[in-house]
């Protein structure tokens, strides 16, 4: 088994220099670094990860807390996080809360017990005070959601303007009686998308009936069930905006189950642009989020925090986009 002393002898440097090349290469000259790395390659030296962790008090592990791993949107964010983590020598430990606040708080113990070097939160439903306190002691980045007025580095889109784009598209197609299936209103995403819907309807002087705004939970089942409620009304909506794609899929299938068609009878818009949106029947018009890029940006920010580097700004807003497909059509009053 090749030891660090073997590398040092062949490279004609001290063991401390070899250690610095592996852990802090910026403190060693370029010439020495190249020489040591060449010897490491020749000898196939494998550093002792456990010993390194004990010396540096690093685990080379980061914690990612997800509200619902079954939601395809988060898989794209996670892929983005892991792509940057792996390149920088970090493992990703995943905590799925299942939208359970108690489980969310429980995962924080991993950071408290120093089993991870930092954390990316893809949910912010726990007490904001608790998150703020955690961020004062440990590297923490928020992605997808945000805390109003917080200094915690955050990566997200503007969910209000995204919802405005979706609603305005339906209005410009001639729809006036539009139903809205929101996400959980206990979270900032659900609130912001509902706000964007209301603001756009008000801007075009369109009335929003209370029966046409219902709270879902981002699941297919809630979209299906709420759409059935809309269809049971004396005057169903001519269009529906669902606050995520899974609820939109549920709404479309509920419409089909009543012998109606999308978009001929009712138009439907979703939000997120998950993979299935382009292959669903009909292909879904939706708001696309740059999920992979949000993940990569969140991980880059976390690495900067863990390295105690300066962050230029604390809020990063990514661009969303209206993707027009076949689930909407013009409505003539």
Rosetta blueprint (number, residue, H / E / L):
1 X L
2 X L
3 X L
4 X H
5 X H
6 X H
7 X H
8 X H
9 X H
10 X H
11 X H
12 X L
13 X L
14 X L
15 X H
16 X H
17 X H
18 X H
19 X H
20 X H
21 X H
22 X H
23 X H
24 X L
25 X H
26 X H
27 X H
28 X L
29 X L
30 X H
31 X H
32 X H
33 X H
34 X H
35 X H
36 X H
37 X H
38 X H
39 X H
40 X H
41 X H
42 X H
43 X H
44 X L
45 X L
46 X L
47 X L
48 X L
49 X H
50 X H
51 X H
52 X H
53 X H
54 X H
55 X H
56 X H
57 X L
58 X L
59 X L
60 X L
61 X E
62 X E
63 X E
64 X E
65 X E
66 X E
67 X L
68 X L
69 X L
70 X L
71 X L
72 X H
73 X H
74 X H
75 X H
76 X H
77 X H
78 X H
79 X H
80 X H
81 X H
82 X H
83 X H
84 X H
85 X H
86 X H
87 X H
88 X L
89 X L
90 X L
91 X E
92 X E
93 X E
94 X E
95 X E
96 X E
97 X L
98 X L
99 X L
100 X L
101 X H
102 X H
103 X H
104 X H
105 X H
106 X H
107 X H
108 X H
109 X H
110 X H
111 X H
112 X H
113 X L
114 X L
115 X L
116 X L
117 X L
118 X E
119 X E
120 X E
121 X E
122 X L
123 X L
124 X L
125 X L
126 X L
127 X L
128 X H
129 X H
130 X H
131 X H
132 X H
133 X H
134 X H
135 X H
136 X H
137 X H
138 X L
139 X E
140 X E
141 X E
142 X E
143 X E
144 X L
145 X L
146 X L
147 X L
148 X L
149 X L
150 X L
151 X L
152 X L
153 X L
154 X E
155 X E
156 X E
157 X E
158 X L
159 X H
160 X H
161 X H
162 X H
163 X H
164 X H
165 X H
166 X H
167 X H
168 X H
169 X H
170 X H
171 X H
172 X H
173 X L
174 X L
175 X L
176 X L
177 X L
178 X E
179 X E
180 X E
181 X E
182 X E
183 X L
184 X L
185 X L
186 X L
187 X L
188 X H
189 X H
190 X H
191 X H
192 X H
193 X H
194 X H
195 X H
196 X H
197 X H
198 X H
199 X H
200 X H
201 X H
202 X H
203 X H
204 X L
205 X L
206 X L
207 X L
208 X L
209 X L
210 X H
211 X H
212 X H
213 X E
214 X E
215 X E
216 X L
217 X L
218 X L
219 X L
220 X H
221 X H
222 X H
223 X H
224 X H
225 X H
226 X H
227 X H
228 X H
229 X H
230 X H
231 X H
232 X L
233 X L
234 X L
235 X L
236 X L
237 X L
238 X L
239 X E
240 X E
241 X E
242 X E
243 X L
244 X L
245 X H
246 X H
247 X H
248 X H
249 X H
250 X H
251 X H
252 X H
253 X H
254 X H
255 X H
256 X H
257 X H
258 X L
259 X L
260 X L
261 X L
262 X L
263 X L
264 X L
265 X L
266 X L
267 X E
268 X E
269 X E
270 X E
271 X E
272 X E
273 X L
274 X L
275 X H
276 X H
277 X H
278 X H
279 X L
280 X L
281 X L
282 X L
283 X L
284 X L
285 X E
286 X E
287 X E
288 X E
289 X L
290 X L
291 X H
292 X H
293 X H
294 X H
295 X H
296 X H
297 X H
298 X H
299 X H
300 X H
301 X H
302 X H
303 X H
304 X H
305 X H
306 X H
307 X L
308 X L
309 X L
310 X L
311 X L
312 X L
313 X L
314 X L
315 X E
316 X E
317 X E
318 X E
319 X L
320 X L
321 X E
322 X E
323 X E
324 X L
325 X L
326 X L
327 X L
328 X L
329 X L
330 X L
331 X L
332 X L
333 X L
